[in-house]
Amino acid sequence: MTEIAAGVVRAFLDSEHLAWASEVGRFVGDRLRQRPHPDSDEAGRIEARRLLTLMGDADLFRPIAEWDLRACCLAREAVAAASPLADAVWALQGLGVTPVLASGSEMLKERYARKAISGEYMSGFAMTEEEAGSDVASMGTRASRDGDDYVLSGEKWFISNAGIADYYVVFASTDPERGSRGISAFVVPADTAGLSFAGAQVMSAPHPLGKLAFDGCRVPADHLLGEEGSGFKIGMATLDFLRPTVGAAACGMAARAIDEALAHATTRRQFGKALSEFQLIQARLGRMALDLAASRLLVYQAAWTKDSGADRITMEAAMAKAHATESAQTIIDDAVQILGGRGVMADHHVELLYRSIRALRIYEGTTEIQHLIIGGRMIADFVDGAT
Ligand SMILES: Cc1cc2nc3c(=O)[nH]c(=O)nc-3n(C[C@H](O)[C@H](O)[C@H](O)COP(=O)(O)OP(=O)(O)OC[C@H]3O[C@@H](n4cnc5c(N)ncnc54)[C@H](O)[C@@H]3O)c2cc1C
């Protein structure tokens, strides 16, 4: 971890970040690295709750409350290298806490966000639906005001922590006529009557995922985040803030894959030589390192821009997420290739990384959506400049 912090991204970090990187690195080495990875969805759900407590006790979610995006990235980079499941747990604390801290009342911050930061509560972020994925504004879940409550009806799917979270930030339309401007966001405790876990969706890598059903689910009006109709904006601002951390997680996984590939290439002998003596292997390792360095620069540049006071980092965040997750996929695949047959064995960490990295190119906005965000902004700036 110290090496990660001291590498190409050092220019974006201050001395507190370097100290934090060492602290997280020690925690990961002592507490995460040796934990066995769950081999079933059920075991993964139990382990996810344990990891939440472990990371909460180590104060690993603190940078979310402090809006310190570089520290968030450093935490995810280190955690993801050791345990993709622990990284998923960290990611969801970010997604469930950020909108509450940004737009919630003091009561909501106290009752939910602070408990999630300490690791007492597990949070979830329920936006996606079967018919509303990339096009989230087309969501069918409805919320209608009834006295002092809102009544939610609909179904969410692909929801991380579904069935094990203590509360969810739920997005629903309060005014379908207004499209994205009619979407509102609510904090919904998991034990609310009318909210049920509608089944697990089992992923290829450990990651608790599933469906939530809202059937006349009554939520007090004071659990609305921000104004009615501001939910889409709240959701997009949350994703803007956290997308660099997805890139950081991808960097952590890629860095671990490179470490594993290097260790293997320098010890495995074929044709009378260590693999690392073959130039094809050297060039492959060089390209992997170069891609990782470029990803880290984009990730920490985006985080630094936000920490330096930028209101939104839509473009930087999209670039960081798209590049880091795509290149991590290639780097990890290259590591598998260098490891040969060992790279596809179920007990090898690189095989776990190979399965785990895939979802990062999809969740929190697919790579194509990030490219559209970047292209859309470029065109708008060009047109503005021309007029
Ligand atoms: C592991 C995992 C965890 C997740 N956790 C959560 C969670 O906690 N909460 C939550 O709300 N959601 C969550 N999601 C959902 C995730 O955000 C969606 O899967 C993602 O937004 C894509 O939606 P989709 O799967 O419906 O794909 P689709 O939107 O159907 O897209 C399918 C393909 O079409 C492409 N595409 C779509 N529109 C365009 C376009 N305009 N131009 C070009 N290409 C396009 C996409 O890039 C993609 O390649 C999770 C998903 C995964 C895999």
The ligand as an ORCA input file, in Angstrom:
! r2SCAN-3c Opt
* xyz 0 1
  C     -22.735     -6.506     -9.247
  C     -23.756     -5.448     -9.480
  C     -24.161     -4.664     -8.409
  C     -25.137     -3.683     -8.608
  N     -25.585     -2.981     -7.521
  C     -26.590     -2.063     -7.685
  C     -27.135     -1.377     -6.549
  O     -26.698     -1.582     -5.409
  N     -28.133     -0.503     -6.760
  C     -28.657     -0.242     -7.999
  O     -29.558      0.567     -8.109
  N     -28.156     -0.891     -9.099
  C     -27.155     -1.793     -8.962
  N     -26.658     -2.483    -10.055
  C     -27.266     -2.251    -11.355
  C     -26.368     -1.524    -12.327
  O     -26.248     -0.172    -11.990
  C     -26.945     -1.770    -13.735
  O     -26.699     -3.130    -14.041
  C     -26.310     -0.862    -14.787
  O     -26.697      0.472    -14.601
  C     -26.676     -1.289    -16.213
  O     -28.045     -1.539    -16.331
  P     -28.536     -2.921    -17.009
  O     -27.824     -4.038    -16.351
  O     -30.025     -2.938    -16.964
  O     -28.037     -2.862    -18.484
  P     -28.720     -2.101    -19.742
  O     -29.027     -0.697    -19.358
  O     -29.810     -2.925    -20.269
  O     -27.514     -2.073    -20.763
  C     -27.140     -3.233    -21.524
  C     -26.022     -2.811    -22.481
  O     -26.482     -1.773    -23.351
  C     -25.620     -0.655    -23.256
  N     -26.383      0.586    -23.409
  C     -27.465      0.997    -22.711
  N     -27.855      2.205    -23.141
  C     -26.988      2.581    -24.107
  C     -26.843      3.734    -24.931
  N     -27.659      4.782    -24.811
  N     -25.835      3.763    -25.839
  C     -24.974      2.735    -25.944
  N     -25.056      1.612    -25.188
  C     -26.031      1.539    -24.283
  C     -24.986     -0.743    -21.885
  O     -23.776     -0.023    -21.814
  C     -24.799     -2.242    -21.755
  O     -23.630     -2.608    -22.429
  C     -25.689     -3.461     -9.889
  C     -25.240     -4.251    -10.965
  C     -24.296     -5.220    -10.773
  C     -23.859     -6.053    -11.937
*
